[in-house]
């Protein structure tokens, strides 16, 4: 097996390299990941492998003694919600590159697709796209494996849209289907999923005083089966989004609370009649600048919620907040 480094090599300066690895056998998986890890260790990069238990075993065996220098994490422990997963990667990069401890981090990051419903699949796909802008300045080289033996054809096809390069063995080539997250055609934009409520929806309008809205969301969520702790998380998330609408949008809006299957969903809608340009669909994936007083809200909201959908149209902006009933 070749141990040549995956190409093209990133430059010496900071900046993201994001590859998709479409594989259909153990041999194809190892042909790319083993040289990727070995080359990284030789370059004194921090190396993290987040993948399936079976692939962890394969990598450990193939790397031999070098495996002790690689951090292994089962994918189902890492890929639980898009916002929290992205935050975990930020922490890993910061912990291992601060004060020049390592020049760069290398990550094998294999998202979990099995068991996801249609909405989760769409949002995890958009997460893969958002990485390209969220991590753009980071000294990180990420290879995301996609196993054609177990994944739906649509998921594998989307890998070619979300990764600028595709890797085969130790070599890579540009993906001719790559679609930037900032694509102006609106290809990544989508309305929040239309889901049928289990029972009646609870609706309240809000203005500058958000106190009644917080009480309403807490009571509505708990009446639909949410735990007190979950209701508090939802209240905080709704308050952050509604505050943004009051300060930077029309100054008023509407909150709809409903239960759809195993989730409580709160839609926070700003009518947008103030002429506000709205927010990007990937808002909250980019970490806020600590020097700024504002801009932290949606980042926090993505840490609190299991899924967050953002959609802006001429009619206004809707942020759909999903929290699982657990």
N, C-alpha and C positions, 0 to 999 in steps of 0.2 A: 504494500500500500504506500502511495506517495505521501511524503511528509512536507511537500512544498506548501507555502502559505497560500491561503485563499487570496485571489487577486480580484479587483484591483486593491492594492494596499492603500490605507488611508495615509494622509500626510502626517508630519510630525506634530502639527498643531492640533488643537482641540476641534472636535466636529464629529457628528454622527456618521457611521456607516451602518446601513440597515439592509440585510440580505434575507431573502426568503429561500428556504431549502425544501424543495418538493422531492420527497423520496418514497420509494415503493418497496424497499427491502432493508434489512439490517445493514447489509454491506454498503448500500448507498448512504445511509445515515452516518455510518462510521467514516466513510471515505471523505466526508466534508468536516465532520466535527472533531475527529482525532487530530488532523493537522492544524485545525483552527486552535484547539487547546494547546497543543505542543508548541506551536509558534508563539502563542501568547505567553506561555510560561517562559520561553527563551527570551522574550522581549521584556520580561518582568511586568507584564500586565496582570491585573487581577482577573481571575477566570471564574465565572459562575455558570453552572449548568442547571437550568430549571426545565425539567422534562419528565417523562413518564418513568415509573419505577423500572420497567423493562429496559428502557434506554439508559437509565443511570447504571444498571448492572452491566450493560454492554460497554459503556464508556469506561467504567472502572476497570473492567478486564482488559480492554484494549490499551488503556493508558499505563497499566502496570503501576510501578512505583510513583509515577508522576501524578496519579490520581489523588494522592494525599494533598497536593497543592491546589486542587480544584474544589470549590464549594459546590455541593450538590443539594438541590432542594426539589422535592416532589412537586410537580406542576399544580396538582389540585390544592396544595397548601398555599400557593403563590397567586394563582389566577382566580381570585374570588369575586372581585368587582373591579371594573376598569380604573376608576379613580384611585382606589387604594393600591392596586397593582402598580400603576405608574408612579405613585408616591414611594412605594417600596424600591423601585428601580432608582429613583432620584437619590434616596438615602444610600443605596449601595454605591452609586457613583461617587457621592460626596465623601462617604466614609473611606473609600479606597484611593481617591485621587487628591484629597485635601493634603496640603503641605507637601505635595509631590511624592507622596508615598508610592504611588504607581503613576506612570504616565497616562495610562488608559485602562479601561475595563473591557473585558470581552464577555459577552453573554450568549449562551444558548438558551433561548426563551421559547418554549413550545406551549402555546396557549391551549387551554382545555376547550374542546368543542363538543365532545360527547355529552349528551344530557341537556344541552342548551335548547331553549325554545327559540322560535323565530325572532322574537324581539332581542333576546340575549345575543343571538348570533349576529344580528345586524350591528348591535352596539359594540360587541367585541371586534368586529371587522372595522368599525370606525375608530376604535381604540388603536388598532394596528396602523391605520392611516395617520392618526393624530401623533403617533410617536415621531413621525418624520419632521414635524414642526416643533413639537414639545421638547425633543432631545437634540434638535439641530446643533446647538452650541456645545453639547456635552462630549467629553472624550470617551465615547462609548462605541463599541463595535458589536452589533447584535445580529445573530443568525437565528431566524425563526423557522423551525422545522414543521412541515406539514406532511402527514403520513397518508398517502393515497390509498392504502389498504383499509383504512378505517374511517376516513373523512368523506363527507358528501362532496360531489363534484363541484358544487357551487362554492363551498368553502375553499377548496384548492384553487379554483379560478380567481376568487377574491384575493388570494395571496399574491397573485401576479399584479393586482391593482394597487396593493398596499406596500409593496417593497420595490424600491428603485432598482435593485439588482437581484438576480436569482443565481443561486450557487449550485453547481454540480461537481462533486468531488472537490478538488482543491482550487477549482477555477470558477469565476463568476462572469456573468454578462448582464448588461442592462436589460430590464424588463420592458418589452415594447408595449405592455399594457399598463404600466405604472401611471397612477393618477394622483397628482399632488393634492394634499389636504386643502390647499388654498385655491384649487381650481375654480375659476370664475364662472364656469358654466352651471355651478350649483349642483354638480353631480353627487356631492356628499351630503347635500341638504336633504332633509326629509321631514315630513310632518310627524309629530308624535304618533305612536301607534294607536289606531282606533281599536280599543278593547272594550268589550261589552261588560258593563258593571254588573256585579253580583248584587242585585238589589238597586235601590235608589241612590243617586248621587247627592252629596251634600254640597251646597254652593253658598259662598259668601262673597260680597264685594268688599274691597278695602280701599282706604285712603291713607292719609298721613298717620293716623292713630292705628297702629297694628295690634294693640292689646286685644281687642275683641277677636281679631283673626287668629291670634295664637291660641286663645281659649277654644275657639271653634274647631281648629285643626286637632288639638289635643282630644277633645271630646269625640269628634267624628272618628278619628283613627281608633280610639279605644273601643268605641261602639261597634267597629267593624272587625274587632279581634286583635288589634295591636296591643302588645304589652306596654306597660307604663314607660319602660326605658325606650322602646321603639317609638312610642308616641312623642317622647321628648326629643328624640333625634329628628323626627319629621317636623315638629314645631320649629326647631332651630333652623332646619334647612329651608322651610317655607318662609320663615322670617327673613333670612338672608336674601332670598330671591325677591320677596315683596319689597324689602327695603331698597334694593337696587331699582325696582320699578318706580318707587316713590321718588327717589333722589335723581334718577337719570332717565326715567321714561316719562309716561304721561302723568305720573303722580297718583295714579289709582289703577285698580285692576280687579281681577276676580280669581278666587281659589275654588277649585272643584276637588272634592275628596271622594274616592270610590275604592271599592275592593274588586280586584280582578284576579280570580284564582288565588294563588299563594302570595299576592302582593297587595299592598295599599299604594295607591297612586294619587298624588296631588299635582294637579295642573295649575300652575301660576301663570295667568295671562295678563299681559300689559297691553292695553288697546293701542298704544303707540301713536295716539293722536297728537303727541307733542312734536312729531317729526323726527323722533329718535331713529338712528340708522339701524338699531338692533344690535344683537350680539352674534359673533361667529359660532358655528355649530360646535367647534372644539373648545369653546370658552370653558375655563376651569381645568383644562389639561396642562396649561402652561403655568408653572409655579409663579406666584406673585412676587414682585420685587419687594424685598423687605424694607427698602427705603421709602416706599410709597405708602401713604395713609390708606388708600383705597385699592380695590382690585383683588382682595383676598377672598371675597364671599363665595364665588363659584368654585374655587379650589377647595374650600372647606366643605361645601355642599357635596362635591364629588367624593369626599372622604366619608361623609355621613351616609350617603345613599348607595343602594346596590346598583342602580342604573339612573342615569340622568340624560334626558333628551332635550336638546335646545333647537328651537326652530323660529326663524324670523321671516315675516312676510309683510307686505304692505298693510295688512290688517293689524299687525302688532307682533309681539314676541311671546311665545309660550315655552315655559320650562317645565317639563314633566319629571317629577321626582318619584322614583320607585323604591319601596322598601319591602323586603321580604318578610313574610309572617313566619317567625321562627321562635 
